[in-house]
């Protein structure tokens, strides 16, 4: 059963060096890696990369016009998997100077203390956040990722 997903939107298509950076980070964080599938604390995840889709190409998100995408999917549900996913995505977004696409809106479960923080752009199909915003969101009692 698949869980939450999130994407890191990049200013350019992913380079071989950036792909290697991601693979190296996953190897350090994961207990097992098989291609683009990996396990952290016994929880399965997958990742992918590619060009931004047409809708994303047309956006200006927090000063970024996305051209490339690195996506991560938790393959199980629950707060622990979602926290690992968020930490992974925030770290990769920070390293690659990207913005995180949450895949939905957090306003239905986040309170005003989170919603007024700098670093969130509310788009038509979901929220886009900076890595710094996501790190703060992870520590909030109402934290969750979008399934």
N, CA and C atoms as an extended XYZ file, in Angstrom:
441
Properties=species:S:1:pos:R:3:atomname:S:1:resname:S:1:resid:I:1 pbc="F F F"
N         0.846       -1.174        0.000 N   UNK     1
C         0.000        0.000        0.000 CA  UNK     1
C         0.892        1.238        0.000 C   UNK     1
N         0.707        2.094       -0.959 N   UNK     2
C         1.524        3.302       -1.063 CA  UNK     2
C         1.074        4.337       -0.046 C   UNK     2
N         2.016        5.128        0.386 N   UNK     3
C         1.745        6.195        1.334 CA  UNK     3
C         1.937        7.550        0.690 C   UNK     3
N         2.516        8.448        1.447 N   UNK     4
C         2.701        9.828        1.010 CA  UNK     4
C         3.771        9.938       -0.075 C   UNK     4
N         3.662       10.996       -0.857 N   UNK     5
C         4.653       11.298       -1.892 CA  UNK     5
C         5.024       12.777       -1.802 C   UNK     5
N         6.179       13.107       -2.321 N   UNK     6
C         6.606       14.507       -2.424 CA  UNK     6
C         7.660       14.591       -3.514 C   UNK     6
N         7.749       15.759       -4.125 N   UNK     7
C         8.739       15.970       -5.180 CA  UNK     7
C         9.607       17.177       -4.856 C   UNK     7
N        10.860       17.081       -5.249 N   UNK     8
C        11.770       18.221       -5.199 CA  UNK     8
C        11.825       18.794       -6.611 C   UNK     8
N        11.417       20.044       -6.755 N   UNK     9
C        11.449       20.717       -8.049 CA  UNK     9
C        12.790       21.435       -8.180 C   UNK     9
N        13.433       21.243       -9.324 N   UNK    10
C        14.777       21.767       -9.559 CA  UNK    10
C        14.784       22.840      -10.636 C   UNK    10
N        15.757       23.720      -10.585 N   UNK    11
C        15.900       24.798      -11.568 CA  UNK    11
C        16.299       24.276      -12.943 C   UNK    11
N        16.876       23.102      -12.992 N   UNK    12
C        17.339       22.511      -14.248 CA  UNK    12
C        17.077       21.006      -14.188 C   UNK    12
N        17.254       20.334      -15.298 N   UNK    13
C        17.157       18.875      -15.293 CA  UNK    13
C        18.244       18.333      -14.384 C   UNK    13
N        17.973       17.213      -13.768 N   UNK    14
C        18.942       16.637      -12.835 CA  UNK    14
C        20.201       16.206      -13.582 C   UNK    14
N        21.336       16.514      -13.003 N   UNK    15
C        22.617       16.142      -13.607 CA  UNK    15
C        23.068       14.786      -13.058 C   UNK    15
N        24.047       14.195      -13.716 N   UNK    16
C        24.602       12.932      -13.223 CA  UNK    16
C        25.199       13.114      -11.831 C   UNK    16
N        25.843       14.251      -11.591 N   UNK    17
C        26.422       14.528      -10.279 CA  UNK    17
C        25.365       14.639       -9.196 C   UNK    17
N        24.237       15.279       -9.510 N   UNK    18
C        23.141       15.393       -8.541 CA  UNK    18
C        22.506       14.032       -8.286 C   UNK    18
N        22.365       13.242       -9.331 N   UNK    19
C        21.827       11.892       -9.173 CA  UNK    19
C        22.739       11.071       -8.255 C   UNK    19
N        24.037       11.205       -8.456 N   UNK    20
C        25.005       10.492       -7.614 CA  UNK    20
C        24.921       10.971       -6.160 C   UNK    20
N        24.742       12.282       -5.960 N   UNK    21
C        24.578       12.823       -4.613 CA  UNK    21
C        23.369       12.192       -3.928 C   UNK    21
N        22.253       12.085       -4.649 N   UNK    22
C        21.041       11.469       -4.094 CA  UNK    22
C        21.297       10.008       -3.757 C   UNK    22
N        21.884        9.280       -4.683 N   UNK    23
C        22.156        7.856       -4.452 CA  UNK    23
C        23.078        7.657       -3.255 C   UNK    23
N        24.099        8.489       -3.118 N   UNK    24
C        25.011        8.382       -1.975 CA  UNK    24
C        24.297        8.681       -0.667 C   UNK    24
N        23.445        9.704       -0.666 N   UNK    25
C        22.706       10.025        0.552 CA  UNK    25
C        21.761        8.886        0.934 C   UNK    25
N        21.070        8.339       -0.048 N   UNK    26
C        20.163        7.223        0.231 CA  UNK    26
C        20.940        6.047        0.807 C   UNK    26
N        22.104        5.746        0.246 N   UNK    27
C        22.912        4.633        0.772 CA  UNK    27
C        23.314        4.857        2.230 C   UNK    27
N        23.567        6.113        2.613 N   UNK    28
C        23.940        6.373        4.007 CA  UNK    28
C        22.742        6.297        4.946 C   UNK    28
N        21.549        6.637        4.451 N   UNK    29
C        20.357        6.655        5.299 CA  UNK    29
C        19.624        5.322        5.338 C   UNK    29
N        19.767        4.523        4.295 N   UNK    30
C        18.962        3.303        4.151 CA  UNK    30
C        19.682        2.080        4.712 C   UNK    30
N        18.875        1.129        5.157 N   UNK    31
C        19.426       -0.157        5.598 CA  UNK    31
C        19.618       -1.089        4.411 C   UNK    31
N        18.885       -0.838        3.318 N   UNK    32
C        18.982       -1.668        2.121 CA  UNK    32
C        18.594       -0.829        0.908 C   UNK    32
N        19.288       -1.046       -0.202 N   UNK    33
C        18.999       -0.330       -1.451 CA  UNK    33
C        18.977       -1.336       -2.589 C   UNK    33
N        17.924       -1.297       -3.411 N   UNK    34
C        17.816       -2.133       -4.610 CA  UNK    34
C        17.347       -1.237       -5.749 C   UNK    34
N        18.280       -0.764       -6.557 N   UNK    35
C        17.929        0.156       -7.638 CA  UNK    35
C        17.397        1.450       -7.066 C   UNK    35
N        16.170        1.791       -7.411 N   UNK    36
C        15.561        3.016       -6.893 CA  UNK    36
C        14.583        2.735       -5.754 C   UNK    36
N        14.635        1.521       -5.220 N   UNK    37
C        13.876        1.164       -4.021 CA  UNK    37
C        14.848        1.097       -2.853 C   UNK    37
N        14.401        1.538       -1.694 N   UNK    38
C        15.259        1.486       -0.514 CA  UNK    38
C        14.400        1.405        0.744 C   UNK    38
N        15.040        1.000        1.848 N   UNK    39
C        14.351        0.817        3.113 CA  UNK    39
C        15.066        1.624        4.185 C   UNK    39
N        14.305        2.379        4.940 N   UNK    40
C        14.824        3.109        6.094 CA  UNK    40
C        14.054        2.600        7.304 C   UNK    40
N        14.783        2.067        8.277 N   UNK    41
C        14.168        1.516        9.492 CA  UNK    41
C        13.058        0.520        9.140 C   UNK    41
N        13.293       -0.291        8.129 N   UNK    42
C        12.335       -1.317        7.736 CA  UNK    42
C        11.164       -0.819        6.911 C   UNK    42
N        11.144        0.453        6.591 N   UNK    43
C        10.034        1.029        5.823 CA  UNK    43
C        10.473        1.263        4.376 C   UNK    43
N         9.649        0.806        3.418 N   UNK    44
C        10.042        0.903        2.003 CA  UNK    44
C         9.739        2.274        1.388 C   UNK    44
N        10.648        2.689        0.515 N   UNK    45
C        10.519        3.936       -0.237 CA  UNK    45
C        11.008        3.695       -1.661 C   UNK    45
N        10.561        4.525       -2.587 N   UNK    46
C        11.099        4.530       -3.950 CA  UNK    46
C        11.351        5.980       -4.349 C   UNK    46
N        12.228        6.141       -5.346 N   UNK    47
C        12.478        7.479       -5.865 CA  UNK    47
C        12.595        7.435       -7.374 C   UNK    47
N        12.417        8.589       -7.990 N   UNK    48
C        12.493        8.704       -9.445 CA  UNK    48
C        12.961       10.116       -9.777 C   UNK    48
N        13.368       10.310      -11.007 N   UNK    49
C        13.710       11.657      -11.458 CA  UNK    49
C        13.303       11.809      -12.913 C   UNK    49
N        13.182       13.058      -13.345 N   UNK    50
C        12.810       13.327      -14.725 CA  UNK    50
C        12.557       14.798      -14.942 C   UNK    50
N        12.030       15.141      -16.110 N   UNK    51
C        11.714       16.546      -16.386 CA  UNK    51
C        10.441       16.964      -15.650 C   UNK    51
N        10.317       18.252      -15.387 N   UNK    52
C         9.086       18.782      -14.801 CA  UNK    52
C         7.961       18.631      -15.822 C   UNK    52
N         6.726       18.463      -15.327 N   UNK    53
C         5.604       18.353      -16.263 CA  UNK    53
C         5.197       19.750      -16.753 C   UNK    53
N         4.309       19.785      -17.725 N   UNK    54
C         3.938       21.054      -18.371 CA  UNK    54
C         3.395       22.079      -17.388 C   UNK    54
N         2.572       21.635      -16.428 N   UNK    55
C         2.022       22.565      -15.440 CA  UNK    55
C         3.134       23.169      -14.594 C   UNK    55
N         4.089       22.339      -14.186 N   UNK    56
C         5.189       22.820      -13.352 CA  UNK    56
C         6.104       23.769      -14.125 C   UNK    56
N         6.319       23.487      -15.412 N   UNK    57
C         7.182       24.342      -16.234 CA  UNK    57
C         6.662       25.775      -16.311 C   UNK    57
N         5.352       25.946      -16.206 N   UNK    58
C         4.736       27.267      -16.337 CA  UNK    58
C         4.726       28.052      -15.026 C   UNK    58
N         5.137       27.436      -13.935 N   UNK    59
C         5.038       28.071      -12.625 CA  UNK    59
C         6.288       28.865      -12.259 C   UNK    59
N         6.081       29.859      -11.414 N   UNK    60
C         7.169       30.540      -10.714 CA  UNK    60
C         6.882       30.299       -9.242 C   UNK    60
N         7.613       29.362       -8.659 N   UNK    61
C         7.346       28.936       -7.290 CA  UNK    61
C         8.470       29.417       -6.393 C   UNK    61
N         8.160       30.370       -5.546 N   UNK    62
C         9.142       30.886       -4.596 CA  UNK    62
C        10.442       31.255       -5.306 C   UNK    62
N        10.314       31.880       -6.480 N   UNK    63
C        11.474       32.310       -7.245 CA  UNK    63
C        12.121       31.228       -8.081 C   UNK    63
N        11.494       30.101       -8.203 N   UNK    64
C        12.062       28.985       -8.967 CA  UNK    64
C        11.133       28.626      -10.118 C   UNK    64
N        11.681       28.503      -11.306 N   UNK    65
C        10.941       27.995      -12.460 CA  UNK    65
C        11.413       26.568      -12.682 C   UNK    65
N        10.618       25.581      -12.274 N   UNK    66
C        11.091       24.194      -12.304 CA  UNK    66
C        11.317       23.647      -13.707 C   UNK    66
N        12.418       22.918      -13.847 N   UNK    67
C        12.726       22.207      -15.091 CA  UNK    67
C        12.909       20.712      -14.845 C   UNK    67
N        13.349       20.346      -13.651 N   UNK    68
C        13.566       18.943      -13.310 CA  UNK    68
C        12.855       18.580      -12.021 C   UNK    68
N        12.656       17.276      -11.823 N   UNK    69
C        11.933       16.765      -10.654 CA  UNK    69
C        12.657       15.544      -10.103 C   UNK    69
N        12.725       15.477       -8.780 N   UNK    70
C        13.144       14.261       -8.087 CA  UNK    70
C        12.004       13.928       -7.135 C   UNK    70
N        11.382       12.771       -7.315 N   UNK    71
C        10.234       12.393       -6.502 CA  UNK    71
C        10.546       11.251       -5.565 C   UNK    71
N         9.866       11.253       -4.427 N   UNK    72
C        10.021       10.204       -3.421 CA  UNK    72
C         8.641        9.740       -2.976 C   UNK    72
N         8.495        8.432       -2.798 N   UNK    73
C         7.232        7.846       -2.356 CA  UNK    73
C         7.495        6.933       -1.171 C   UNK    73
N         6.730        7.132       -0.113 N   UNK    74
C         6.737        6.183        0.996 CA  UNK    74
C         5.799        5.055        0.582 C   UNK    74
N         6.263        3.832        0.678 N   UNK    75
C         5.442        2.701        0.250 CA  UNK    75
C         4.669        2.090        1.412 C   UNK    75
N         4.611        2.810        2.524 N   UNK    76
C         3.782        2.422        3.660 CA  UNK    76
C         3.221        3.705        4.261 C   UNK    76
N         2.187        3.558        5.044 N   UNK    77
C         1.530        4.726        5.624 CA  UNK    77
C         1.875        4.865        7.101 C   UNK    77
N         1.614        6.048        7.609 N   UNK    78
C         1.784        6.289        9.030 CA  UNK    78
C         2.741        7.424        9.319 C   UNK    78
N         2.692        7.924       10.545 N   UNK    79
C         3.483        9.102       10.900 CA  UNK    79
C         4.995        8.891       10.819 C   UNK    79
N         5.469        7.690       11.091 N   UNK    80
C         6.914        7.448       11.040 CA  UNK    80
C         7.399        7.489        9.596 C   UNK    80
N         6.706        6.800        8.694 N   UNK    81
C         7.076        6.834        7.273 CA  UNK    81
C         7.007        8.253        6.724 C   UNK    81
N         5.987        8.996        7.133 N   UNK    82
C         5.832       10.370        6.650 CA  UNK    82
C         6.954       11.267        7.163 C   UNK    82
N         7.383       11.063        8.401 N   UNK    83
C         8.490       11.859        8.947 CA  UNK    83
C         9.791       11.541        8.219 C   UNK    83
N        10.063       10.255        7.972 N   UNK    84
C        11.262        9.890        7.205 CA  UNK    84
C        11.212       10.495        5.805 C   UNK    84
N        10.055       10.422        5.163 N   UNK    85
C         9.899       10.993        3.825 CA  UNK    85
C        10.184       12.494        3.848 C   UNK    85
N         9.595       13.199        4.797 N   UNK    86
C         9.777       14.647        4.880 CA  UNK    86
C        11.237       15.013        5.128 C   UNK    86
N        11.905       14.297        6.020 N   UNK    87
C        13.317       14.594        6.291 CA  UNK    87
C        14.180       14.330        5.062 C   UNK    87
N        13.893       13.243        4.365 N   UNK    88
C        14.630       12.904        3.150 CA  UNK    88
C        14.443       13.980        2.080 C   UNK    88
N        13.206       14.353        1.840 N   UNK    89
C        12.893       15.345        0.808 CA  UNK    89
C        13.474       16.715        1.172 C   UNK    89
N        13.359       17.112        2.436 N   UNK    90
C        13.912       18.400        2.862 CA  UNK    90
C        15.425       18.422        2.669 C   UNK    90
N        16.090       17.335        3.019 N   UNK    91
C        17.545       17.265        2.866 CA  UNK    91
C        17.945       17.378        1.392 C   UNK    91
N        17.290       16.611        0.533 N   UNK    92
C        17.622       16.635       -0.897 CA  UNK    92
C        17.315       18.011       -1.493 C   UNK    92
N        16.182       18.602       -1.120 N   UNK    93
C        15.835       19.936       -1.631 CA  UNK    93
C        16.875       20.967       -1.196 C   UNK    93
N        17.345       20.849        0.024 N   UNK    94
C        18.357       21.782        0.513 CA  UNK    94
C        19.673       21.614       -0.251 C   UNK    94
N        20.092       20.381       -0.466 N   UNK    95
C        21.351       20.116       -1.175 CA  UNK    95
C        21.297       20.555       -2.639 C   UNK    95
N        20.121       20.416       -3.275 N   UNK    96
C        19.994       20.714       -4.703 CA  UNK    96
C        19.360       22.080       -4.974 C   UNK    96
N        19.162       22.876       -3.916 N   UNK    97
C        18.570       24.206       -4.049 CA  UNK    97
C        17.202       24.130       -4.727 C   UNK    97
N        16.379       23.199       -4.252 N   UNK    98
C        15.063       22.993       -4.838 CA  UNK    98
C        13.937       23.434       -3.926 C   UNK    98
N        12.735       23.284       -4.426 N   UNK    99
C        11.502       23.562       -3.698 CA  UNK    99
C        10.717       22.259       -3.629 C   UNK    99
N        10.036       22.021       -2.514 N   UNK   100
C         9.301       20.776       -2.312 CA  UNK   100
C         7.839       20.955       -2.709 C   UNK   100
N         7.367       20.087       -3.599 N   UNK   101
C         5.949       20.020       -3.960 CA  UNK   101
C         5.319       18.954       -3.071 C   UNK   101
N         4.368       19.367       -2.229 N   UNK   102
C         3.766       18.439       -1.272 CA  UNK   102
C         2.683       17.559       -1.880 C   UNK   102
N         2.203       17.884       -3.062 N   UNK   103
C         1.195       17.044       -3.704 CA  UNK   103
C        -0.215       17.275       -3.204 C   UNK   103
N        -0.428       18.325       -2.461 N   UNK   104
C        -1.736       18.676       -1.929 CA  UNK   104
C        -1.583       19.863       -0.993 C   UNK   104
N        -2.689       20.263       -0.400 N   UNK   105
C        -2.682       21.419        0.500 CA  UNK   105
C        -2.624       20.968        1.956 C   UNK   105
N        -1.860       21.693        2.764 N   UNK   106
C        -1.785       21.360        4.190 CA  UNK   106
C        -2.752       22.191        5.027 C   UNK   106
N        -3.444       23.149        4.419 N   UNK   107
C        -4.292       24.050        5.200 CA  UNK   107
C        -5.440       23.334        5.900 C   UNK   107
N        -5.821       22.150        5.437 N   UNK   108
C        -6.937       21.447        6.078 CA  UNK   108
C        -6.546       20.833        7.420 C   UNK   108
N        -5.255       20.662        7.683 N   UNK   109
C        -4.866       20.084        8.973 CA  UNK   109
C        -3.784       20.874        9.708 C   UNK   109
N        -3.199       21.882        9.092 N   UNK   110
C        -2.202       22.716        9.772 CA  UNK   110
C        -2.899       23.912       10.411 C   UNK   110
N        -2.323       24.422       11.487 N   UNK   111
C        -2.917       25.599       12.122 CA  UNK   111
C        -2.246       26.878       11.613 C   UNK   111
N        -2.761       28.011       12.067 N   UNK   112
C        -2.268       29.301       11.586 CA  UNK   112
C        -0.781       29.506       11.858 C   UNK   112
N        -0.269       28.920       12.935 N   UNK   113
C         1.149       29.060       13.248 CA  UNK   113
C         2.037       28.540       12.132 C   UNK   113
N         1.594       27.520       11.440 N   UNK   114
C         2.339       26.963       10.304 CA  UNK   114
C         1.974       27.698        9.017 C   UNK   114
N         0.695       27.961        8.827 N   UNK   115
C         0.237       28.542        7.562 CA  UNK   115
C         0.779       29.945        7.305 C   UNK   115
N         1.116       30.687        8.347 N   UNK   116
C         1.619       32.048        8.152 CA  UNK   116
C         3.145       32.099        8.041 C   UNK   116
N         3.801       30.973        8.215 N   UNK   117
C         5.262       30.951        8.124 CA  UNK   117
C         5.731       31.255        6.708 C   UNK   117
N         6.871       31.902        6.617 N   UNK   118
C         7.491       32.168        5.324 CA  UNK   118
C         7.962       30.854        4.704 C   UNK   118
N         7.923       30.793        3.372 N   UNK   119
C         8.453       29.622        2.692 CA  UNK   119
C         7.398       28.668        2.170 C   UNK   119
N         6.144       29.129        2.093 N   UNK   120
C         5.074       28.285        1.545 CA  UNK   120
C         4.365       29.063        0.447 C   UNK   120
N         4.161       28.406       -0.689 N   UNK   121
C         3.405       28.966       -1.804 CA  UNK   121
C         2.221       28.047       -2.036 C   UNK   121
N         1.018       28.602       -1.979 N   UNK   122
C        -0.191       27.808       -2.187 CA  UNK   122
C        -0.568       27.862       -3.661 C   UNK   122
N        -0.385       26.744       -4.354 N   UNK   123
C        -0.740       26.646       -5.758 CA  UNK   123
C        -2.133       26.069       -5.926 C   UNK   123
N        -2.597       26.017       -7.142 N   UNK   124
C        -3.935       25.499       -7.431 CA  UNK   124
C        -4.076       24.032       -7.039 C   UNK   124
N        -3.005       23.251       -7.178 N   UNK   125
C        -3.091       21.812       -6.938 CA  UNK   125
C        -2.350       21.356       -5.692 C   UNK   125
N        -1.743       22.290       -4.981 N   UNK   126
C        -1.039       21.891       -3.771 CA  UNK   126
C        -0.082       22.959       -3.294 C   UNK   126
N         0.521       22.691       -2.153 N   UNK   127
C         1.477       23.608       -1.559 CA  UNK   127
C         2.892       23.261       -1.995 C   UNK   127
N         3.685       24.302       -2.142 N   UNK   128
C         5.109       24.193       -2.451 CA  UNK   128
C         5.835       24.873       -1.301 C   UNK   128
N         6.857       24.220       -0.768 N   UNK   129
C         7.525       24.760        0.413 CA  UNK   129
C         9.041       24.688        0.266 C   UNK   129
N         9.709       25.556        1.014 N   UNK   130
C        11.165       25.513        1.081 CA  UNK   130
C        11.579       24.387        2.027 C   UNK   130
N        12.821       23.930        1.930 N   UNK   131
C        13.290       22.921        2.884 CA  UNK   131
C        13.175       23.412        4.329 C   UNK   131
N        13.454       24.691        4.553 N   UNK   132
C        13.378       25.245        5.911 CA  UNK   132
C        11.952       25.170        6.450 C   UNK   132
N        10.981       25.494        5.612 N   UNK   133
C         9.582       25.379        6.026 CA  UNK   133
C         9.273       23.932        6.396 C   UNK   133
N         9.711       22.993        5.564 N   UNK   134
C         9.414       21.582        5.805 CA  UNK   134
C        10.051       21.098        7.103 C   UNK   134
N        11.272       21.522        7.401 N   UNK   135
C        11.902       21.140        8.674 CA  UNK   135
C        11.068       21.632        9.858 C   UNK   135
N        10.529       22.855        9.785 N   UNK   136
C         9.661       23.353       10.859 CA  UNK   136
C         8.364       22.549       10.932 C   UNK   136
N         7.800       22.240        9.791 N   UNK   137
C         6.543       21.496        9.724 CA  UNK   137
C         6.712       20.103       10.333 C   UNK   137
N         7.848       19.451       10.104 N   UNK   138
C         8.091       18.111       10.659 CA  UNK   138
C         7.968       18.133       12.179 C   UNK   138
N         8.420       19.199       12.816 N   UNK   139
C         8.388       19.277       14.277 CA  UNK   139
C         7.062       19.705       14.866 C   UNK   139
N         6.090       20.006       14.045 N   UNK   140
C         4.789       20.478       14.527 CA  UNK   140
C         3.917       19.297       14.956 C   UNK   140
N         3.139       19.444       16.039 N   UNK   141
C         2.286       18.335       16.503 CA  UNK   141
C         1.262       17.841       15.473 C   UNK   141
N         0.842       18.705       14.552 N   UNK   142
C        -0.145       18.291       13.546 CA  UNK   142
C         0.503       17.865       12.229 C   UNK   142
N         1.826       17.667       12.261 N   UNK   143
C         2.551       17.301       11.044 CA  UNK   143
C         1.968       16.055       10.392 C   UNK   143
N         1.884       16.109        9.083 N   UNK   144
C         1.635       14.938        8.246 CA  UNK   144
C         1.943       15.316        6.807 C   UNK   144
N         2.244       14.314        6.029 N   UNK   145
C         2.466       14.513        4.600 CA  UNK   145
C         1.167       14.157        3.881 C   UNK   145
N         1.099       14.479        2.606 N   UNK   146
C        -0.111       14.250        1.812 CA  UNK   146
C        -0.065       12.844        1.226 C   UNK   146
N        -1.153       12.096        1.405 N   UNK   147
C        -1.259       10.747        0.819 CA  UNK   147
C        -2.007       10.812       -0.485 C   UNK   147
